[in-house]
């Protein structure tokens, strides 16, 4: 490969050529690889969970539902626990995770 830019060294040209070859090999491998999941199904993306954490004296409840995340902040641990437990019951989950 011959350089078209006056500032490129022979090493630059070599690196660009080897990078292009690696990209092309990767592209071919990706095309040949069979998907593990159905790309048209969102079932694998929805993980519902409820977690609670304490940061600097505030309690945060994180709720993940159908791929969306929401957070609520409480001053009282008991209020946060009550809210988290209510969300756990609503989502039919087994537990609230402390993080």
Secondary structure, DSSP 4 states (H G I P E B T S, - for coil): ---SSTT--HHHHHHHHHHHHHHHHHHHHHHHSPPSS-TT--GGG---EEEEEEETTEEEEEEEETTEEEEEEESSHHHHHHHHHHHHHHTT-S-PEE-
